[in-house]
Amino acid sequence: MTQIIIAGMVSFLVAIFVTPMLIRWFSAEGFGQEIRDDGPRSHLRKRGTPTMGGLAILLGITVAYVVVGLYGIVIGGGGFSASGLLVLGLTLGLGFLGFLDDFIKLFRHRNLGLNKKAKLIGQFVVAIVFGILILQFPDAHDLTPGSTRLSFIRDMETFDLALGGGIIGMIIFLVFIYILISAWSNAVNLTDGLDGLAAGTTAFVLSAYAVLTFWQFRNSCAHQVVGGCYQVRDPLDLSVLAAAGLGACLGFLWWNAAPAKIFMGDTGSLALGGLVAGLSVTTRTELLMIIIGALFVMEAASVVIQVAVFKTTGKRFFRMAPIHHHFENGGWAETTVVIRFWLIAAMAVIIGTSIFYGEWLSTGGVMINEIAG
C-alpha cells in the first residue's frame, strides 16, 4: 500500500508543478491550440491556448513509477516488473505518437496533425510489439503479463483468441490487441474535447484500476491457491502504475479544469488510452473495461453512429459528434456537460467495481477471508 500511495503523490506533485512550467514555455513559444472551424463557436476563444500538456502527465507517471521501483529495490520488496514496464512502454509509445501529431499541428499552424493512415500505422506498430511481448517473460508460476484468452474479470477458458497456438491463431490474437489498443486510445482522444473532461474521466477509471489491481495482489494465487484467487502477473506493480496515472491526471486537471490554461493534446490522450488498454489486458479485465470506461465507449460510439447515419442517409444523427458537442450545441454550458459526464463516468466505475467484487464473492472470496483469519 505504501508504494501505491507514494506513486500517486509523486505523480501528482510532478504534474501539478511541471504543468505551469509548460504553460509559460509554450505560451512564450506560441505553441497554441488550433480550433476546428466546424466546432462550437464558444470554443473559438480557446484558440492559442497552450497544448501538449500531456508531457506533464507522462513525466509524472514515469517519474513516479521509477521512484517506486527504486524504493522497492532498496527495501527489498521488489522493483520493476515485466507487466509494469510493458504497460508503461505502451503508454510512452502512444504518447510519442501523439507528440508527433501535436508537433505537426503546432509547426504547421493547423488543426490536423498526422493523417489517419500515419496514425493508424503508428498505433499498429506499437500494438503489435506490445501484443508479442506480453506473451513473453513467464514468472516462477509460468504466468506471462498477458494471455491469449479473452477475459472479463478473469481469463475465459473457452475463448482462446489464439485458437490454441499456431501462426493463424497468433495473427488473430495480435489483430485483437491492435483493435483493443487503437479503440481505447482513440476513444480517450475523442473524449478530450472539453476542459477537464478527458483528464477527469481517466482519473475515475484509473482509480478503479488502482483498487482492482491491489485487490488482485491481496488475493493472488501466487500467495495461496484457493477459490477466488487471481492468476495475474505483477498486480502490485500494475496498481502502482494505475495510481501514478491517477495522480498525474489529477495534477494536470488542476490546470486543465475550466477555463483550461493548457490542453493535454494527443500527447496525453493517446497515452492515457494506451495506459487503460494495457491495464485491461494485463489484469485480465478486457471486457470489464467496457463497463468501467463506459463514458469513453459512449463518446466513440457517438462518432461511429454519426458517420454511419450520415453516409447512409445524408443526415446527422447528433447535432455534432463526439456526443459532448451534441449537448453543448443544444445549449448546455461546457462546465455542465463536463460535470454531468463525470457523474456518468463515476457511476460506470462504481458499477464495474461492484461487478468485480461481486464476482470475487461468488467464486470463493469468503473462504479466502476465513483462511486469512
DRENDO-1510 file (C-alpha; in Angstrom, 1 decimal, always signed):
<recs>
REC; n; res; u; v; w
REC; 1; MET; +0.0; +0.0; +0.0 .
REC; 2; THR; +2.9; +2.4; +0.8 .
REC; 3; GLN; +4.2; +2.0; -2.8 .
REC; 4; ILE; +0.8; +2.9; -4.2 .
REC; 5; ILE; +0.5; +6.0; -2.1 .
REC; 6; ILE; +4.0; +7.1; -3.0 .
REC; 7; ALA; +3.2; +6.6; -6.7 .
REC; 8; GLY; +0.1; +8.7; -6.5 .
REC; 9; MET; +1.7; +11.5; -4.5 .
REC; 10; VAL; +4.9; +11.7; -6.6 .
REC; 11; SER; +3.0; +11.8; -9.9 .
REC; 12; PHE; +0.5; +14.4; -8.6 .
REC; 13; LEU; +3.3; +16.7; -7.5 .
REC; 14; VAL; +5.3; +16.3; -10.7 .
REC; 15; ALA; +2.2; +17.0; -12.8 .
REC; 16; ILE; +1.0; +20.0; -10.8 .
REC; 17; PHE; +4.4; +21.7; -10.7 .
REC; 18; VAL; +5.6; +20.9; -14.2 .
REC; 19; THR; +2.3; +21.9; -16.0 .
REC; 20; PRO; +2.6; +25.6; -15.2 .
REC; 21; MET; +6.2; +25.5; -16.5 .
REC; 22; LEU; +4.9; +24.1; -19.7 .
REC; 23; ILE; +2.2; +26.8; -19.8 .
REC; 24; ARG; +4.8; +29.5; -19.6 .
REC; 25; TRP; +7.1; +27.9; -22.1 .
REC; 26; PHE; +4.5; +27.1; -24.7 .
REC; 27; SER; +2.9; +30.5; -24.3 .
REC; 28; ALA; +6.3; +32.2; -24.9 .
REC; 29; GLU; +7.0; +30.0; -28.0 .
REC; 30; GLY; +3.4; +30.4; -29.4 .
REC; 31; PHE; +2.6; +26.7; -29.1 .
REC; 32; GLY; -1.2; +27.3; -29.1 .
REC; 33; GLN; -4.1; +25.0; -30.0 .
REC; 34; GLU; -5.8; +25.5; -33.3 .
REC; 35; ILE; -9.6; +25.2; -33.2 .
REC; 36; ARG; -11.7; +23.2; -35.7 .
REC; 37; ASP; -13.8; +25.6; -37.9 .
REC; 38; ASP; -16.9; +23.4; -37.6 .
REC; 39; GLY; -16.8; +23.2; -33.8 .
REC; 40; PRO; -18.9; +25.1; -31.3 .
REC; 41; ARG; -18.5; +28.9; -31.7 .
REC; 42; SER; -17.8; +29.2; -28.0 .
REC; 43; HIS; -14.6; +27.3; -28.5 .
REC; 44; LEU; -13.0; +30.0; -30.7 .
REC; 45; ARG; -11.9; +31.8; -27.5 .
REC; 46; LYS; -9.7; +28.8; -26.8 .
REC; 47; ARG; -7.6; +29.4; -29.9 .
REC; 48; GLY; -4.0; +29.9; -28.8 .
REC; 49; THR; -4.3; +28.0; -25.5 .
REC; 50; PRO; -1.1; +26.0; -24.9 .
REC; 51; THR; -1.3; +22.4; -25.8 .
REC; 52; MET; +0.9; +19.2; -25.4 .
REC; 53; GLY; +0.3; +19.3; -21.7 .
REC; 54; GLY; +0.3; +15.5; -21.8 .
REC; 55; LEU; +4.0; +15.8; -21.4 .
REC; 56; ALA; +3.5; +16.6; -17.8 .
REC; 57; ILE; +1.2; +13.6; -17.4 .
REC; 58; LEU; +3.8; +11.3; -19.0 .
REC; 59; LEU; +6.6; +12.8; -16.9 .
REC; 60; GLY; +4.5; +12.3; -13.7 .
REC; 61; ILE; +3.7; +8.7; -14.5 .
REC; 62; THR; +7.3; +7.8; -15.4 .
REC; 63; VAL; +9.0; +9.6; -12.5 .
REC; 64; ALA; +6.5; +8.1; -10.0 .
REC; 65; TYR; +7.0; +4.6; -11.4 .
REC; 66; VAL; +10.8; +4.8; -11.4 .
REC; 67; VAL; +10.8; +6.3; -7.8 .
REC; 68; VAL; +8.6; +3.5; -6.5 .
REC; 69; GLY; +10.6; +0.8; -8.4 .
REC; 70; LEU; +13.9; +2.1; -6.8 .
REC; 71; TYR; +12.2; +2.3; -3.4 .
REC; 72; GLY; +11.1; -1.3; -3.8 .
REC; 73; ILE; +14.6; -2.4; -4.6 .
REC; 74; VAL; +16.0; -0.5; -1.6 .
REC; 75; ILE; +13.5; -2.1; +0.9 .
REC; 76; GLY; +13.8; -5.5; -0.7 .
REC; 77; GLY; +10.1; -5.6; -1.6 .
REC; 78; GLY; +10.5; -6.0; -5.3 .
REC; 79; GLY; +11.2; -3.4; -8.0 .
REC; 80; PHE; +10.3; -3.1; -11.7 .
REC; 81; SER; +8.3; -5.9; -13.3 .
REC; 82; ALA; +7.7; -7.1; -16.8 .
REC; 83; SER; +4.0; -6.2; -16.7 .
REC; 84; GLY; +4.6; -2.7; -15.4 .
REC; 85; LEU; +7.4; -2.0; -17.8 .
REC; 86; LEU; +5.3; -3.2; -20.8 .
REC; 87; VAL; +2.3; -1.1; -19.9 .
REC; 88; LEU; +4.5; +1.9; -19.3 .
REC; 89; GLY; +6.2; +1.3; -22.6 .
REC; 90; LEU; +2.8; +1.1; -24.4 .
REC; 91; THR; +1.8; +4.4; -22.7 .
REC; 92; LEU; +5.0; +6.1; -23.7 .
REC; 93; GLY; +4.9; +4.7; -27.2 .
REC; 94; LEU; +1.4; +6.1; -27.9 .
REC; 95; GLY; +2.4; +9.3; -26.1 .
REC; 96; PHE; +5.2; +9.7; -28.6 .
REC; 97; LEU; +2.8; +9.1; -31.5 .
REC; 98; GLY; +0.5; +11.8; -30.0 .
REC; 99; PHE; +3.5; +14.1; -29.6 .
REC; 100; LEU; +4.3; +13.8; -33.3 .
REC; 101; ASP; +0.7; +14.6; -34.1 .
REC; 102; ASP; +0.6; +17.7; -31.8 .
REC; 103; PHE; +4.0; +18.9; -33.0 .
REC; 104; ILE; +2.8; +18.8; -36.7 .
REC; 105; LYS; -0.3; +20.8; -35.7 .
REC; 106; LEU; +1.8; +23.4; -34.0 .
REC; 107; PHE; +4.5; +23.6; -36.6 .
REC; 108; ARG; +2.1; +23.9; -39.5 .
REC; 109; HIS; -0.4; +26.0; -37.5 .
REC; 110; ARG; -3.4; +23.8; -38.4 .
REC; 111; ASN; -5.9; +21.7; -36.5 .
REC; 112; LEU; -4.9; +18.4; -38.2 .
REC; 113; GLY; -1.6; +16.7; -37.4 .
REC; 114; LEU; -0.7; +13.2; -38.6 .
REC; 115; ASN; -3.1; +11.9; -41.3 .
REC; 116; LYS; -5.3; +9.0; -40.4 .
REC; 117; LYS; -3.1; +6.5; -42.2 .
REC; 118; ALA; +0.0; +7.5; -40.4 .
REC; 119; LYS; -1.7; +7.5; -37.0 .
REC; 120; LEU; -3.2; +4.0; -37.6 .
REC; 121; ILE; +0.2; +2.7; -38.7 .
REC; 122; GLY; +1.8; +4.1; -35.6 .
REC; 123; GLN; -0.8; +2.5; -33.4 .
REC; 124; PHE; -0.4; -0.7; -35.3 .
REC; 125; VAL; +3.3; -0.9; -34.7 .
REC; 126; VAL; +3.1; -0.1; -31.0 .
REC; 127; ALA; +0.2; -2.5; -30.5 .
REC; 128; ILE; +1.9; -5.4; -32.3 .
REC; 129; VAL; +5.1; -5.0; -30.3 .
REC; 130; PHE; +3.1; -4.9; -27.1 .
REC; 131; GLY; +1.0; -7.9; -28.2 .
REC; 132; ILE; +4.0; -10.0; -28.8 .
REC; 133; LEU; +5.9; -9.0; -25.7 .
REC; 134; ILE; +3.0; -9.6; -23.2 .
REC; 135; LEU; +3.2; -13.3; -24.1 .
REC; 136; GLN; +6.8; -13.5; -23.0 .
REC; 137; PHE; +8.6; -13.2; -19.6 .
REC; 138; PRO; +6.9; -16.0; -17.6 .
REC; 139; ASP; +7.4; -15.8; -13.9 .
REC; 140; ALA; +8.0; -18.6; -11.4 .
REC; 141; HIS; +4.4; -19.7; -11.7 .
REC; 142; ASP; +4.6; -19.7; -15.5 .
REC; 143; LEU; +2.4; -16.6; -15.7 .
REC; 144; THR; +3.1; -14.1; -18.5 .
REC; 145; PRO; +1.9; -10.4; -18.4 .
REC; 146; GLY; -0.8; -11.2; -20.9 .
REC; 147; SER; -2.9; -14.1; -22.1 .
REC; 148; THR; -4.3; -15.2; -25.5 .
REC; 149; ARG; -7.7; -15.9; -23.8 .
REC; 150; LEU; -10.4; -13.3; -23.8 .
REC; 151; SER; -11.2; -12.0; -20.4 .
REC; 152; PHE; -14.0; -10.4; -18.4 .
REC; 153; ILE; -12.9; -10.5; -14.7 .
REC; 154; ARG; -10.7; -13.5; -15.3 .
REC; 155; ASP; -9.5; -15.4; -18.4 .
REC; 156; MET; -12.3; -17.3; -20.1 .
REC; 157; GLU; -11.0; -20.8; -20.6 .
REC; 158; THR; -13.4; -21.4; -23.6 .
REC; 159; PHE; -12.3; -18.3; -25.5 .
REC; 160; ASP; -8.7; -18.7; -26.6 .
REC; 161; LEU; -8.2; -16.0; -29.3 .
REC; 162; ALA; -5.0; -17.8; -30.5 .
REC; 163; LEU; -7.0; -21.0; -31.2 .
REC; 164; GLY; -4.6; -23.0; -29.1 .
REC; 165; GLY; -1.5; -21.8; -30.9 .
REC; 166; GLY; -0.1; -21.7; -34.4 .
REC; 167; ILE; +0.6; -18.8; -36.8 .
REC; 168; ILE; -3.1; -18.2; -37.7 .
REC; 169; GLY; -4.0; -18.1; -34.0 .
REC; 170; MET; -1.2; -15.7; -33.2 .
REC; 171; ILE; -2.3; -13.4; -36.0 .
REC; 172; ILE; -5.9; -13.4; -34.7 .
REC; 173; PHE; -4.7; -12.5; -31.2 .
REC; 174; LEU; -2.5; -9.7; -32.5 .
REC; 175; VAL; -5.4; -8.3; -34.5 .
REC; 176; PHE; -7.5; -8.3; -31.4 .
REC; 177; ILE; -4.8; -6.5; -29.4 .
REC; 178; TYR; -4.5; -3.9; -32.2 .
REC; 179; ILE; -8.2; -3.3; -32.3 .
REC; 180; LEU; -8.4; -3.0; -28.5 .
REC; 181; ILE; -5.5; -0.6; -28.2 .
REC; 182; SER; -6.5; +1.6; -31.1 .
REC; 183; ALA; -10.1; +1.6; -29.9 .
REC; 184; TRP; -9.2; +2.8; -26.4 .
REC; 185; SER; -6.6; +5.3; -27.4 .
REC; 186; ASN; -8.9; +6.8; -30.0 .
REC; 187; ALA; -11.8; +6.8; -27.5 .
REC; 188; VAL; -9.9; +8.8; -25.0 .
REC; 189; ASN; -8.7; +11.1; -27.8 .
REC; 190; LEU; -12.3; +11.7; -28.8 .
REC; 191; THR; -13.3; +12.5; -25.2 .
REC; 192; ASP; -10.6; +15.2; -25.0 .
REC; 193; GLY; -12.8; +17.9; -26.4 .
REC; 194; LEU; -13.9; +19.9; -23.3 .
REC; 195; ASP; -11.9; +21.4; -20.5 .
REC; 196; GLY; -11.1; +18.7; -17.9 .
REC; 197; LEU; -13.3; +16.1; -19.5 .
REC; 198; ALA; -10.7; +13.5; -20.5 .
REC; 199; ALA; -8.4; +14.1; -17.5 .
REC; 200; GLY; -11.3; +13.8; -15.0 .
REC; 201; THR; -12.8; +10.7; -16.7 .
REC; 202; THR; -9.5; +8.9; -16.9 .
REC; 203; ALA; -8.8; +9.7; -13.3 .
REC; 204; PHE; -12.1; +7.9; -12.4 .
REC; 205; VAL; -11.1; +4.9; -14.5 .
REC; 206; LEU; -7.6; +4.7; -13.1 .
REC; 207; SER; -8.9; +5.0; -9.5 .
REC; 208; ALA; -10.9; +1.8; -10.2 .
REC; 209; TYR; -7.9; +0.0; -11.6 .
REC; 210; ALA; -5.7; +1.1; -8.6 .
REC; 211; VAL; -8.3; -0.6; -6.4 .
REC; 212; LEU; -8.8; -3.7; -8.6 .
REC; 213; THR; -5.1; -4.4; -9.1 .
REC; 214; PHE; -4.4; -4.0; -5.4 .
REC; 215; TRP; -7.3; -6.5; -4.7 .
REC; 216; GLN; -5.8; -8.9; -7.2 .
REC; 217; PHE; -2.5; -8.6; -5.3 .
REC; 218; ARG; -4.0; -9.2; -1.9 .
REC; 219; ASN; -5.8; -12.3; -3.3 .
REC; 220; SER; -3.3; -13.6; -5.8 .
REC; 221; CYS; -3.0; -17.3; -6.5 .
REC; 222; ALA; +0.8; -16.8; -6.1 .
REC; 223; HIS; +0.2; -16.4; -2.3 .
REC; 224; GLN; -2.4; -19.2; -1.9 .
REC; 225; VAL; -4.3; -21.2; -4.5 .
REC; 226; VAL; -7.9; -21.1; -3.1 .
REC; 227; GLY; -11.3; -20.2; -4.6 .
REC; 228; GLY; -11.5; -16.6; -5.9 .
REC; 229; CYS; -7.7; -16.1; -6.2 .
REC; 230; TYR; -6.4; -14.2; -9.3 .
REC; 231; GLN; -4.0; -15.5; -11.9 .
REC; 232; VAL; -2.4; -12.1; -12.7 .
REC; 233; ARG; +1.3; -11.4; -13.1 .
REC; 234; ASP; +2.7; -8.4; -11.1 .
REC; 235; PRO; -0.7; -7.0; -9.8 .
REC; 236; LEU; +1.1; -4.8; -7.2 .
REC; 237; ASP; +3.3; -3.1; -9.9 .
REC; 238; LEU; +0.2; -2.6; -12.1 .
REC; 239; SER; -1.5; -0.9; -9.1 .
REC; 240; VAL; +1.5; +1.4; -8.7 .
REC; 241; LEU; +1.2; +2.3; -12.4 .
REC; 242; ALA; -2.6; +2.9; -12.1 .
REC; 243; ALA; -2.0; +5.1; -9.0 .
REC; 244; ALA; +0.7; +7.0; -10.9 .
REC; 245; GLY; -1.7; +7.7; -13.8 .
REC; 246; LEU; -4.4; +8.8; -11.4 .
REC; 247; GLY; -2.1; +11.2; -9.6 .
REC; 248; ALA; -0.8; +12.6; -12.9 .
REC; 249; CYS; -4.3; +13.2; -14.2 .
REC; 250; LEU; -5.4; +15.0; -11.0 .
REC; 251; GLY; -2.3; +17.2; -11.0 .
REC; 252; PHE; -2.8; +18.1; -14.6 .
REC; 253; LEU; -6.6; +18.6; -14.0 .
REC; 254; TRP; -5.7; +21.4; -11.6 .
REC; 255; TRP; -4.6; +23.5; -14.6 .
REC; 256; ASN; -6.9; +21.9; -17.2 .
REC; 257; ALA; -10.2; +22.5; -15.4 .
REC; 258; ALA; -12.4; +25.2; -17.0 .
REC; 259; PRO; -11.3; +27.6; -18.1 .
REC; 260; ALA; -8.3; +25.5; -19.2 .
REC; 261; LYS; -4.9; +27.1; -19.1 .
REC; 262; ILE; -3.5; +24.2; -21.1 .
REC; 263; PHE; -4.7; +21.2; -23.1 .
REC; 264; MET; -3.3; +17.7; -22.9 .
REC; 265; GLY; -3.3; +17.3; -26.7 .
REC; 266; ASP; -2.9; +13.9; -28.4 .
REC; 267; THR; +0.3; +13.5; -26.4 .
REC; 268; GLY; -1.8; +13.0; -23.3 .
REC; 269; SER; -5.0; +11.5; -24.7 .
REC; 270; LEU; -3.4; +8.7; -26.8 .
REC; 271; ALA; -1.0; +7.9; -23.9 .
REC; 272; LEU; -3.8; +7.6; -21.4 .
REC; 273; GLY; -5.8; +5.5; -23.8 .
REC; 274; GLY; -2.8; +3.2; -24.0 .
REC; 275; LEU; -2.5; +3.1; -20.3 .
REC; 276; VAL; -6.1; +2.0; -19.7 .
REC; 277; ALA; -5.9; -0.5; -22.6 .
REC; 278; GLY; -2.7; -2.0; -21.2 .
REC; 279; LEU; -4.1; -2.3; -17.7 .
REC; 280; SER; -7.2; -4.1; -19.0 .
REC; 281; VAL; -5.1; -6.7; -20.9 .
REC; 282; THR; -2.6; -7.3; -18.1 .
REC; 283; THR; -5.2; -7.6; -15.4 .
REC; 284; ARG; -7.4; -9.9; -17.4 .
REC; 285; THR; -10.4; -7.5; -17.4 .
REC; 286; GLU; -10.7; -6.6; -21.1 .
REC; 287; LEU; -14.5; -6.8; -21.2 .
REC; 288; LEU; -15.0; -5.4; -17.8 .
REC; 289; MET; -13.1; -2.3; -19.0 .
REC; 290; ILE; -16.1; -1.6; -21.4 .
REC; 291; ILE; -18.2; -1.1; -18.3 .
REC; 292; ILE; -15.7; +0.8; -16.2 .
REC; 293; GLY; -14.8; +3.0; -19.2 .
REC; 294; ALA; -18.4; +3.4; -20.4 .
REC; 295; LEU; -18.1; +7.1; -21.0 .
REC; 296; PHE; -15.2; +6.5; -23.4 .
REC; 297; VAL; -17.3; +3.9; -25.2 .
REC; 298; MET; -20.2; +6.4; -25.4 .
REC; 299; GLU; -18.0; +9.0; -26.9 .
REC; 300; ALA; -16.5; +6.7; -29.5 .
REC; 301; ALA; -19.9; +5.1; -30.3 .
REC; 302; SER; -21.4; +8.5; -31.0 .
REC; 303; VAL; -18.8; +9.2; -33.7 .
REC; 304; VAL; -19.4; +5.8; -35.3 .
REC; 305; ILE; -23.2; +6.4; -35.3 .
REC; 306; GLN; -22.8; +9.9; -36.7 .
REC; 307; VAL; -20.6; +8.7; -39.6 .
REC; 308; ALA; -22.8; +5.6; -40.4 .
REC; 309; VAL; -26.0; +7.6; -40.4 .
REC; 310; PHE; -24.6; +10.4; -42.4 .
REC; 311; LYS; -23.1; +8.1; -45.1 .
REC; 312; THR; -26.4; +6.1; -45.4 .
REC; 313; THR; -29.0; +8.9; -45.1 .
REC; 314; GLY; -27.1; +12.2; -45.7 .
REC; 315; LYS; -28.4; +13.4; -42.3 .
REC; 316; ARG; -26.7; +13.9; -39.0 .
REC; 317; PHE; -28.0; +11.8; -36.0 .
REC; 318; PHE; -26.4; +14.2; -33.5 .
REC; 319; ARG; -26.1; +17.9; -33.7 .
REC; 320; MET; -22.3; +17.3; -33.6 .
REC; 321; ALA; -20.1; +14.4; -32.6 .
REC; 322; PRO; -18.5; +13.4; -30.3 .
REC; 323; ILE; -21.6; +13.4; -28.1 .
REC; 324; HIS; -20.3; +16.1; -25.7 .
REC; 325; HIS; -20.6; +18.6; -28.5 .
REC; 326; HIS; -24.2; +17.5; -29.2 .
REC; 327; PHE; -25.2; +18.7; -25.7 .
REC; 328; GLU; -23.0; +21.8; -25.9 .
REC; 329; ASN; -24.7; +22.8; -29.2 .
REC; 330; GLY; -28.0; +22.1; -27.5 .
REC; 331; GLY; -27.5; +24.9; -25.1 .
REC; 332; TRP; -25.7; +23.2; -22.2 .
REC; 333; ALA; -22.8; +25.2; -20.7 .
REC; 334; GLU; -19.4; +23.5; -21.1 .
REC; 335; THR; -19.0; +23.0; -17.4 .
REC; 336; THR; -22.5; +21.5; -17.1 .
REC; 337; VAL; -21.6; +18.9; -19.8 .
REC; 338; VAL; -18.3; +18.1; -18.1 .
REC; 339; ILE; -19.7; +17.7; -14.6 .
REC; 340; ARG; -22.6; +15.5; -15.8 .
REC; 341; PHE; -20.3; +13.4; -17.9 .
REC; 342; TRP; -18.0; +13.0; -14.9 .
REC; 343; LEU; -21.1; +11.7; -13.0 .
REC; 344; ILE; -21.7; +9.2; -15.7 .
REC; 345; ALA; -18.1; +8.1; -15.6 .
REC; 346; ALA; -18.2; +7.8; -11.8 .
REC; 347; MET; -21.4; +5.6; -11.9 .
REC; 348; ALA; -19.8; +3.4; -14.6 .
REC; 349; VAL; -16.7; +2.9; -12.3 .
REC; 350; ILE; -18.9; +2.1; -9.3 .
REC; 351; ILE; -20.9; -0.5; -11.3 .
REC; 352; GLY; -17.8; -2.1; -12.8 .
REC; 353; THR; -16.1; -2.3; -9.5 .
REC; 354; SER; -19.2; -3.7; -7.9 .
REC; 355; ILE; -19.4; -6.4; -10.5 .
REC; 356; PHE; -15.7; -7.2; -9.9 .
REC; 357; TYR; -16.2; -7.5; -6.2 .
REC; 358; GLY; -19.4; -9.5; -6.6 .
REC; 359; GLU; -17.7; -12.0; -8.8 .
REC; 360; TRP; -14.9; -12.4; -6.2 .
REC; 361; LEU; -17.5; -13.2; -3.5 .
REC; 362; SER; -19.3; -15.7; -5.7 .
REC; 363; THR; -16.1; -17.6; -6.5 .
REC; 364; GLY; -14.9; -18.2; -3.0 .
REC; 365; GLY; -13.9; -14.8; -1.6 .
REC; 366; VAL; -15.5; -15.6; +1.7 .
REC; 367; MET; -13.4; -18.8; +2.0 .
REC; 368; ILE; -10.2; -16.7; +1.4 .
REC; 369; ASN; -11.2; -14.4; +4.3 .
REC; 370; GLU; -11.8; -17.4; +6.6 .
REC; 371; ILE; -8.4; -18.8; +5.7 .
REC; 372; ALA; -6.6; -15.5; +6.2 .
REC; 373; GLY; -8.4; -15.0; +9.6 .
</recs>
